[in-house]
């Protein structure tokens, strides 16, 4: 007994050392699943030696095999930490810990039934069974395909049946019924290219460099050092593909292996192409990451059109709406021109809905649906004033529906707040593959801005703030190249703070909104020439065009963001708190648009470090330009 105990001491020490370095690797390389998998790789050759050389090796040879077998790199500490971090709440943490312990106990029961008395003393049969279990476990991990299907609508607000709107969207509604519908999902910028860059990078636009629209004369692109999800998943062996709208740049940052770029609204053709991607991925035995970028329901290039009068595939059915009967959202004017445009807008949404049904049908037919995470979302709000290009809720509060085929709960509404910066981290969580920014560029982020929402996906209750965030940030700088109007927001569940950096400028019109019939109707809505009474929705036109440096709203009592609390002295404490939180975030994310005395604080930081004094104010005061008294 004494000799056996002594021989066991080195094994225990070796196992402890292995557990320490494995735990260190999982923490610093963010690869719990993969590093945990290495333990199975470690023990397999030892088991094979035990099985093939049973009784034919010396005692010290047997000890050497057992030394490495029993001293394997245990992942218990990392797995317990994994359960704890992903649980987010005490209740779910307790359940996950209990389930993990049950699994450990079950493994003990299994081992007692594998190594039986009639197999003594060499346990050849038991070792053979354990080898088979080990190989089967590794094969299930290696062969598992974690596919991703991302469906992006263009300029779609929460104008869907499943979100309570009077719009015919039976396919999306059916999809929501078997998925999780988020009621509080927000993009951080209400512009097409910008928002897509947030989706693909997990970073805000002032972090990734996509300040405005890509393409044509605008030509904004992300920074060279930024890694995108198409690039990342291609590196991981995924079949990375895109069909439809791209509208991000530059090409080398988005190396889709298959790219069928198109401006078509023929959603049946889009679905056929998606089917080809599914079949190719299946034939090649590779997981896929497919983005389908729809054009609908974006405006076309006419005054009131949404592409509804084109020739389409016979599978697509027109769904007309009567203008006088359509539902016009509260954020915009309920006038004839708007009702007509919304009738056309809803036609495009119903066509989009059919396209979603077509693609999901192709996925089901491919046999890959049970291994595919599907997310349906929009890039920004409806293409109307008070919405698109603004950070008012109408522009950034968007539909967001997620189907996890492994989920045990479906058809629920999740009230927790999520941001589009959470999408890329969620994709990584789903795939089991992790990316952390490593660029040494001076302005490069060291971590992604969001976090995976998979751990909270199946919840229909609101988590406390210590378990999940109760706020999101927004960052908008350009739409078109001439639409410079940088603004930042902090939105909690109750309050919203806007910091309008270039508030002395007029708020700009995007070309499609300026050319719309709705704007034409609004600007002529006061026939008696009382232009001061013209409103955009319920907001005075002058308040829409000329905005103050700060806006603060109580969203519970003022969801349309009309009554600016920042102008009232009694809200000074709240204003300073929200301002401080926003500026702390700007500091943390190296935002160039954190201004002091009219200058980017970041760009003069070396002067500040050298002792330069700058007044603690947003803008230069022409009535008091002095710094020193």
C-alpha positions in Angstrom: 0.0 0.0 0.0 2.8 2.4 0.9 4.6 1.8 -2.4 1.4 2.2 -4.4 0.7 5.5 -2.7 4.2 6.8 -3.4 3.8 5.8 -7.1 0.5 7.7 -7.2 2.0 11.0 -6.0 3.8 11.7 -9.3 0.7 11.0 -11.3 -1.3 13.4 -9.1 1.3 16.1 -9.5 1.4 15.6 -13.2 -2.4 15.7 -13.5 -2.5 18.9 -11.5 0.1 20.6 -13.7 -1.8 19.5 -16.8 -5.0 20.9 -15.4 -3.3 24.2 -14.8 -1.9 24.6 -18.3 -5.2 23.5 -19.9 -7.2 25.9 -17.8 -4.7 28.7 -18.8 -5.0 27.9 -22.5 -8.8 27.9 -22.4 -8.8 31.3 -20.7 -6.3 32.9 -22.9 -7.2 31.4 -26.3 -10.9 31.3 -25.7 -11.2 27.8 -27.0 -12.8 25.7 -24.3 -14.5 23.2 -26.6 -11.4 22.5 -28.8 -8.9 22.3 -25.9 -11.3 20.2 -24.0 -11.4 17.9 -27.0 -7.6 17.4 -26.7 -8.0 15.3 -23.5 -9.7 12.6 -25.6 -6.9 12.8 -28.2 -4.4 12.5 -25.3 -5.8 9.3 -23.7 -6.5 7.4 -27.0 -2.9 6.2 -27.7 -2.6 5.2 -24.0 -5.7 3.1 -24.2 -4.5 1.5 -27.5 -1.2 0.6 -25.8 -3.1 -0.9 -22.9 -5.3 -2.9 -25.2 -2.7 -4.2 -27.6 0.1 -4.9 -25.1 -1.9 -6.3 -22.2 0.3 -8.6 -20.1 3.3 -8.3 -22.4 5.1 -5.2 -20.9 7.1 -4.9 -17.7 5.7 -3.4 -14.5 7.5 -0.1 -15.1 6.3 0.0 -18.7 2.7 -0.5 -17.4 3.3 2.3 -14.9 4.5 4.6 -17.6 1.4 4.1 -19.6 -0.8 4.6 -16.5 1.2 7.7 -15.6 0.2 9.4 -18.8 -3.3 7.9 -18.9 -4.3 9.0 -15.4 -2.3 12.2 -15.6 -4.3 13.4 -18.6 -5.1 17.1 -18.9 -8.4 17.3 -17.0 -10.7 20.0 -18.2 -13.0 20.1 -15.1 -12.0 23.6 -14.0 -12.5 25.0 -17.5 -15.8 23.3 -18.0 -17.2 24.5 -14.6 -16.1 28.0 -15.6 -17.8 27.6 -18.9 -21.1 26.6 -17.3 -20.8 29.5 -14.9 -20.1 32.1 -17.5 -22.8 31.0 -19.9 -25.5 30.7 -17.3 -25.9 34.4 -16.6 -28.2 33.9 -13.7 -28.1 32.1 -10.4 -31.0 29.7 -11.2 -29.6 28.6 -14.6 -26.0 28.5 -13.1 -27.2 26.1 -10.4 -29.0 23.9 -13.0 -26.0 23.8 -15.3 -23.7 22.9 -12.5 -26.0 20.2 -11.3 -26.3 18.8 -14.9 -22.5 18.8 -15.2 -22.2 16.9 -11.9 -24.8 14.4 -13.0 -22.8 13.8 -16.2 -19.7 13.1 -14.1 -21.6 10.7 -11.9 -23.0 8.9 -15.0 -19.4 8.5 -16.3 -18.5 6.8 -13.0 -21.5 4.4 -13.4 -20.5 3.7 -17.0 -16.9 2.9 -16.0 -18.0 0.5 -13.3 -20.0 -1.4 -16.0 -17.2 -1.3 -18.5 -14.5 -2.6 -16.2 -16.1 -5.8 -14.7 -14.7 -8.5 -12.5 -14.8 -11.2 -15.2 -12.4 -9.0 -17.2 -9.7 -8.9 -14.6 -6.7 -8.4 -14.4 -5.9 -6.9 -17.8 -9.4 -5.5 -18.6 -8.8 -6.0 -22.3 -12.5 -6.0 -23.1 -13.1 -2.9 -21.0 -10.2 -1.1 -22.7 -11.6 -2.0 -26.1 -15.0 -0.7 -25.2 -13.5 2.6 -23.9 -11.5 3.0 -27.1 -14.7 2.6 -29.2 -16.5 5.2 -27.0 -13.5 7.6 -27.3 -13.4 7.2 -31.1 -17.1 7.6 -31.4 -17.0 10.8 -29.3 -14.2 12.3 -31.3 -16.0 11.4 -34.6 -19.2 13.1 -33.4 -17.3 16.3 -32.7 -15.3 16.3 -35.9 -18.2 15.4 -38.2 -20.7 17.8 -36.5 -21.6 20.6 -39.0 -22.6 23.9 -37.4 -24.1 25.8 -40.3 -25.2 29.5 -40.3 -27.8 31.1 -42.5 -28.2 34.9 -42.2 -31.2 36.5 -43.9 -30.9 40.3 -44.2 -33.9 42.4 -45.3 -33.2 45.9 -46.6 -35.0 48.9 -44.9 -37.5 46.7 -43.0 -38.8 47.9 -39.7 -41.0 45.8 -37.3 -43.7 45.8 -40.0 -44.5 42.1 -39.8 -47.5 40.2 -38.7 -45.5 38.4 -35.9 -44.6 41.9 -34.5 -48.2 42.9 -34.5 -48.4 44.9 -37.8 -51.2 44.6 -40.2 -49.0 43.2 -43.0 -49.3 39.8 -44.7 -46.2 37.9 -43.8 -47.3 34.3 -43.2 -43.9 32.7 -43.9 -42.0 34.9 -41.5 -44.8 34.5 -38.9 -44.5 30.7 -39.3 -40.7 31.0 -38.9 -41.2 33.0 -35.7 -43.5 30.4 -34.3 -40.7 27.9 -34.4 -38.0 30.3 -33.3 -37.2 33.0 -30.8 -38.5 36.5 -31.5 -36.5 39.3 -29.9 -38.7 42.3 -28.9 -35.7 44.6 -28.1 -33.1 44.2 -30.8 -31.2 47.3 -32.0 -28.7 48.1 -34.7 -26.2 50.7 -33.7 -26.5 52.8 -37.0 -29.4 53.3 -39.3 -27.6 53.0 -42.6 -27.2 50.1 -45.0 -23.5 49.6 -45.4 -22.7 50.8 -41.9 -25.1 48.3 -40.3 -23.9 45.4 -42.4 -20.4 46.1 -41.3 -21.5 45.9 -37.7 -23.1 42.6 -38.4 -20.0 41.2 -40.1 -17.4 42.5 -37.7 -19.0 42.7 -34.2 -17.7 46.3 -34.0 -19.3 49.7 -34.1 -18.6 51.8 -37.3 -16.2 54.1 -35.6 -14.2 51.0 -34.6 -14.3 49.2 -38.0 -14.0 52.2 -40.3 -17.2 51.8 -42.3 -18.3 55.3 -41.5 -20.8 55.5 -44.4 -22.1 53.8 -47.6 -19.9 51.6 -49.7 -19.7 51.8 -53.5 -20.4 54.4 -56.1 -19.2 57.9 -55.2 -19.4 57.2 -51.4 -16.8 54.5 -51.2 -16.5 54.0 -47.5 -14.7 50.8 -46.5 -13.6 49.1 -43.3 -10.0 49.3 -42.0 -7.6 46.8 -43.5 -6.8 45.2 -40.1 -10.5 44.3 -39.3 -11.5 40.6 -39.6 -14.9 40.0 -41.0 -17.1 36.9 -40.4 -16.9 35.8 -44.1 -13.1 35.8 -43.8 -13.1 34.2 -40.4 -15.4 31.3 -41.3 -13.6 30.7 -44.6 -10.4 30.3 -42.6 -12.2 27.8 -40.4 -13.0 25.6 -43.4 -16.6 26.9 -43.9 -18.1 27.3 -47.3 -18.5 31.1 -47.0 -21.1 32.4 -49.5 -23.3 35.4 -50.3 -26.3 35.8 -52.5 -27.9 39.1 -53.4 -27.0 42.5 -51.9 -23.4 43.1 -50.7 -23.0 46.8 -50.1 -19.8 46.6 -48.0 -16.2 47.0 -48.8 -13.5 46.4 -49.7 -13.6 43.0 -51.5 -10.4 41.7 -49.9 -11.9 42.1 -46.5 -15.0 40.0 -47.5 -13.5 37.0 -49.3 -16.7 35.0 -49.9 -15.8 31.8 -51.6 -19.0 32.0 -53.5 -20.6 35.4 -54.2 -23.6 35.8 -56.5 -24.0 39.6 -56.1 -27.3 40.8 -57.5 -29.7 43.7 -57.2 -32.7 41.5 -58.2 -36.0 41.4 -56.3 -36.7 38.0 -57.8 -36.8 36.2 -54.5 -37.5 32.8 -56.1 -34.2 33.1 -58.1 -32.5 34.0 -54.8 -33.9 30.9 -53.2 -32.7 28.7 -56.1 -29.2 30.0 -55.7 -29.4 29.4 -51.9 -30.4 25.8 -52.7 -27.3 25.4 -54.8 -25.1 26.6 -51.9 -26.8 24.0 -49.5 -26.2 21.2 -52.0 -22.6 22.2 -52.6 -21.8 22.3 -48.9 -23.4 19.0 -48.4 -21.5 17.4 -51.4 -18.2 18.8 -50.1 -19.0 17.7 -46.5 -18.3 21.2 -45.2 -20.3 23.5 -42.9 -21.6 26.7 -44.6 -21.9 30.3 -43.7 -24.4 31.8 -46.1 -25.7 35.4 -46.1 -28.7 36.2 -48.2 -29.0 39.9 -48.8 -32.5 40.9 -50.0 -33.2 44.1 -51.9 -36.7 44.3 -50.6 -38.3 46.4 -49.2 -35.8 49.1 -50.2 -37.1 51.9 -52.4 -36.3 51.7 -56.1 -35.1 54.7 -58.1 -38.5 56.1 -58.8 -40.5 58.6 -56.7 -42.7 56.2 -55.0 -41.7 52.8 -56.2 -40.5 49.7 -54.3 -39.9 47.5 -57.3 -43.4 46.1 -57.4 -44.1 46.4 -61.1 -41.2 44.3 -62.4 -41.6 40.9 -64.1 -41.2 38.2 -61.6 -41.0 34.4 -61.5 -44.4 32.8 -61.6 -43.9 31.4 -58.1 -44.0 34.9 -56.7 -47.6 36.2 -56.0 -48.4 39.9 -55.9 -50.0 40.9 -52.6 -51.6 44.3 -53.1 -52.7 46.7 -50.4 -55.4 49.4 -50.6 -53.8 52.8 -49.7 -56.7 54.1 -47.7 -56.7 51.0 -45.5 -53.0 50.7 -44.7 -51.6 51.1 -41.3 -49.2 54.1 -41.1 -46.7 54.0 -38.1 -46.9 56.8 -35.6 -43.5 58.1 -36.4 -44.5 59.5 -39.8 -47.4 61.7 -41.1 -50.7 59.9 -41.9 -51.3 61.7 -45.2 -52.4 60.4 -48.6 -48.8 60.4 -50.0 -47.6 58.3 -47.1 -50.5 55.9 -47.2 -49.8 55.3 -50.9 -46.1 54.7 -50.3 -46.8 52.4 -47.4 -49.2 50.4 -49.5 -46.3 49.9 -52.0 -43.8 49.2 -49.2 -46.0 46.5 -47.7 -46.3 44.9 -51.2 -42.5 44.6 -51.2 -42.5 43.2 -47.6 -45.0 40.5 -48.7 -42.8 39.6 -51.6 -39.8 39.4 -49.2 -41.9 37.1 -47.0 -42.4 34.7 -49.9 -38.6 34.7 -50.4 -38.0 33.8 -46.8 -40.4 30.9 -47.2 -38.7 29.8 -50.4 -35.2 29.8 -48.8 -36.3 28.0 -45.7 -38.0 25.4 -47.9 -34.7 24.8 -49.8 -32.9 24.4 -46.5 -35.4 21.9 -45.3 -35.2 19.9 -48.5 -31.4 19.8 -48.3 -31.6 17.9 -45.0 -29.3 20.5 -43.3 -31.9 22.4 -41.3 -31.3 20.4 -38.1 -27.7 21.6 -38.1 -28.3 25.2 -39.1 -28.6 28.4 -37.0 -30.9 30.8 -38.9 -31.2 34.5 -38.1 -33.6 36.8 -39.9 -33.1 40.6 -39.4 -33.1 43.9 -41.1 -30.3 46.4 -41.7 -32.1 49.5 -40.6 -35.6 51.0 -40.2 -38.2 51.9 -42.8 -37.1 54.3 -45.7 -39.0 57.3 -44.3 -38.2 60.4 -42.4 -37.8 60.1 -38.6 -36.5 56.5 -39.2 -33.8 55.6 -41.7 -30.5 57.5 -41.1 -31.6 58.6 -37.6 -30.9 57.0 -34.3 -34.5 57.4 -33.2 -36.0 54.1 -32.3 -38.0 53.9 -35.5 -34.6 53.7 -37.3 -32.8 51.2 -35.1 -35.4 49.1 -33.4 -35.6 46.1 -35.8 -37.1 42.7 -36.3 -34.8 39.9 -35.1 -35.8 36.3 -35.2 -33.5 33.3 -34.4 -34.0 29.6 -34.9 -31.6 27.4 -33.1 -32.4 23.8 -34.2 -31.0 22.5 -30.9 -33.2 24.7 -28.7 -35.7 23.0 -26.4 -38.0 26.1 -26.3 -39.5 27.6 -29.4 -42.2 30.1 -30.4 -41.4 32.5 -27.6 -40.7 36.3 -27.3 -37.4 37.2 -25.7 -37.6 40.7 -24.0 -33.9 41.0 -23.3 -31.9 43.8 -25.0 -29.5 42.8 -27.8 -27.4 44.8 -30.2 -26.1 43.9 -33.6 -22.6 43.8 -32.3 -23.6 40.6 -30.6 -24.2 38.8 -33.9 -20.6 37.9 -34.8 -19.8 36.6 -31.2 -23.0 34.5 -31.4 -21.9 32.9 -34.6 -18.6 32.0 -33.1 -20.3 30.6 -30.0 -22.6 28.5 -32.2 -19.7 27.2 -34.4 -17.3 26.5 -31.4 -14.7 28.6 -33.1 -13.5 31.9 -31.5 -11.8 35.0 -32.9 -10.2 37.8 -30.8 -8.7 40.8 -32.6 -4.9 40.7 -32.6 -3.9 43.7 -34.8 -1.2 45.9 -33.4 -2.5 49.0 -35.3 -2.7 51.9 -32.8 -6.4 52.3 -33.2 -7.3 48.6 -33.5 -9.8 47.2 -31.0 -8.5 44.5 -28.7 -11.9 42.7 -28.3 -15.2 42.6 -30.1 -17.9 45.0 -28.9 -20.6 42.4 -28.2 -21.3 39.1 -26.6 -23.0 35.9 -27.6 -26.7 35.8 -26.9 -27.0 32.0 -27.3 -26.9 31.5 -23.5 -30.1 33.7 -23.1 -31.8 32.6 -26.4 -34.4 30.4 -24.8 -35.6 32.9 -22.2 -39.0 34.6 -22.2 -38.3 36.6 -19.0 -36.2 39.7 -18.5 -32.8 39.0 -16.9 -31.6 41.3 -14.1 -28.9 43.8 -15.2 -26.1 41.9 -13.4 -26.9 38.9 -15.6 -27.4 40.6 -19.0 -27.0 44.1 -20.3 -29.8 46.6 -20.0 -28.3 49.2 -22.4 -27.0 49.5 -25.9 -24.9 52.1 -27.7 -25.2 53.6 -31.1 -22.7 55.2 -33.5 -23.7 56.9 -36.7 -21.4 59.3 -38.7 -22.4 59.3 -42.4 -25.0 57.9 -44.7 -24.2 59.2 -48.2 -20.8 60.9 -48.4 -22.6 64.3 -48.2 -24.7 63.2 -45.2 -22.2 64.0 -42.5 -24.0 64.1 -39.2 -22.1 62.2 -36.4 -24.2 61.2 -33.4 -23.8 58.8 -30.6 -26.5 57.3 -28.3 -26.9 55.4 -25.1 -30.2 53.6 -24.8 -31.4 51.9 -21.6 -34.8 50.3 -21.2 -36.2 53.5 -19.9 -34.0 56.4 -21.1 -32.2 57.4 -24.3 -29.4 59.9 -24.6 -28.3 61.4 -28.0 -25.0 63.3 -28.3 -25.2 65.2 -31.6 -21.6 66.1 -32.4 -22.2 68.3 -35.4 -25.4 69.8 -34.1 -24.7 73.2 -35.7 -25.2 71.5 -39.1 -28.6 70.9 -40.6 -29.7 67.3 -40.3 -29.2 66.0 -43.9 -31.7 64.3 -46.2 -30.7 61.0 -47.9 -31.4 61.1 -51.6 -34.1 58.5 -51.5 -36.0 60.1 -48.7 -35.7 63.6 -50.2 -37.1 62.3 -53.5 -40.0 60.5 -51.9 -43.7 61.4 -52.3 -44.0 61.4 -48.5 -41.5 64.3 -48.2 -43.3 66.1 -51.0 -46.6 65.7 -49.2 -45.1 66.8 -45.9 -43.5 70.0 -47.2 -46.8 71.0 -48.8 -49.0 70.0 -45.9 -49.6 73.6 -44.8 -51.3 75.3 -47.8 -51.6 78.6 -46.0 -47.9 79.1 -45.9 -47.4 78.4 -42.2 -44.2 76.6 -42.7 -43.5 76.8 -39.0 -46.4 74.4 -38.3 -45.1 71.7 -40.7 -44.3 68.5 -38.8 -42.4 65.3 -39.6 -44.6 62.8 -37.9 -45.4 64.5 -34.6 -42.0 66.3 -34.5 -41.8 69.9 -35.8 -39.9 70.2 -39.0 -37.5 72.7 -37.6 -36.8 70.3 -34.7 -36.1 67.6 -37.2 -33.7 69.7 -39.2 -32.1 71.7 -36.3 -31.2 69.5 -33.4 -29.5 70.5 -30.1 -26.1 69.1 -28.9 -27.9 66.7 -26.5 -31.2 65.0 -26.4 -32.6 63.0 -23.5 -35.9 61.1 -23.6 -38.1 59.0 -21.3 -39.0 56.1 -23.6 -41.6 54.7 -21.3 -43.7 57.9 -21.4 -42.3 59.3 -24.7 -41.6 56.5 -27.1 -41.5 58.8 -30.2 -38.7 60.9 -28.5 -40.5 64.2 -28.8 -40.0 65.9 -25.4 -36.3 66.6 -24.8 -35.6 66.3 -21.1 -32.0 67.6 -21.6 -33.5 71.1 -21.8 -35.0 70.9 -18.3 -32.9 71.8 -15.2 -34.5 69.2 -13.0 -33.1 66.4 -15.2 -29.5 67.7 -14.8 -28.4 64.8 -12.7 -29.8 62.2 -15.1 -28.3 64.1 -18.1 -24.8 64.1 -16.5 -25.0 60.4 -15.7 -26.0 59.4 -19.2 -23.4 61.7 -20.7 -20.7 60.2 -18.5 -21.6 56.7 -19.4 -21.6 57.5 -23.1 -18.3 59.3 -23.0 -16.7 56.4 -21.0 -17.8 54.1 -23.8 -16.4 56.5 -26.4 -13.1 56.5 -24.5 -13.1 52.7 -24.2 -13.8 52.2 -28.0 -11.3 54.9 -29.1 -14.1 57.0 -30.7 -12.6 59.9 -32.7 -15.9 61.8 -32.3 -15.5 62.4 -28.6 -15.1 66.2 -28.8 -13.7 68.8 -26.4 -13.7 72.5 -27.4 -14.7 71.5 -31.0 -11.7 69.1 -31.5 -11.4 65.3 -31.4 -10.1 64.5 -27.9 -8.4 61.4 -29.2 -6.4 63.3 -31.9 -5.0 65.8 -29.4 -4.4 63.3 -26.7 -0.6 63.7 -27.0 -1.0 67.4 -26.5 -3.2 66.8 -23.4 -0.5 64.4 -22.1 2.0 67.1 -22.5 0.0 69.5 -20.3 -2.2 71.4 -22.7 -5.4 72.6 -21.0 -8.7 72.3 -22.9 -12.1 73.6 -21.6 -14.5 70.9 -20.5 -17.1 71.7 -23.1 -18.2 70.1 -26.4 -17.6 73.1 -28.7 -15.5 76.2 -29.1 -17.3 79.1 -27.5 -16.9 82.2 -29.7 -18.0 84.4 -26.8 -15.2 83.0 -24.6 -12.4 81.5 -26.6 -9.9 81.9 -23.7 -8.4 78.9 -21.9 -6.3 80.9 -19.4 -7.8 83.7 -17.4 
